[in-house]
C-alpha cells in the first residue's frame, strides 16, 4: 500500500472510532436519563385515574336495574371505591375487564373508557346487561 492509501485507511478507521465514541456517549446518557423518565411516568396520573360511578342496567334476567357502584382506577388497576368488591384492569386504550361482587351477587364485565365516560356489558349469576360510567 502506498503512503496515500495508508492515510486514507487511517482516516476511515479514525472516523469509525469517533462514531463509535459518540454512540457509546449517547447510550450512556440514555441509560442515566431513562430511569428518571420512567420514575416520572410512574408518578404521573394515568389517563383513566379517578373515581368512576358505574350504573348497571339489566337486559336479561330478573335482576334489579339501575344499581350503582363506584369504581376507583389507579394506573391500570380497577378496584372498589365503596359499595362492593371490585377487581380488574384498564388498558392504555381504555379497554376494561372487571369482576364485581355485591353481597351474594357476582358479575363480570368488559367495555371501554374514553375521556370521562365509558360503557360496556356485564354477565352475572342469573342476569346480564349493560353498564354506563362517568368519572367524578
Phi, psi and omega in degrees: 000139179279169182300320181291325178291324177295320180296317179295316179297319180296319179296318180296317178295315180298318179297320178295319178294321179296320177296318178298320179299319179293322178296315178297319179296317180295320178296318179297316179298316179298321180293327179284320184281323186304314180301322178295321179292321179294320177297318179296321179295323179293325182280335182291139179296141178284165185299335186246008181301143176136187178261132181242131175266118185249124179251127182260134175242132179271129177248339176220136178105182185247047178258151178292150183251159177087011179289136184242136178227129176279132177248151175243133177243125176227110184065241179256004185260133175251132180216179181283141171248020181119147176087036177131174177261129182228133173218147179167193182215158174229133181273174181302328182265009176092002177292130186240141171224124182222158170236132184232138171223129178231112185062231180272353183273137179229145178209157172232152182205171178206163180170211184213140172256144176209122182065240181249020179217169179196167180202159178179198182231158179219157176226132180239193181302311184234000188219168173209167181177207182238165174223152176231139181231145172226140179275133179277000000 
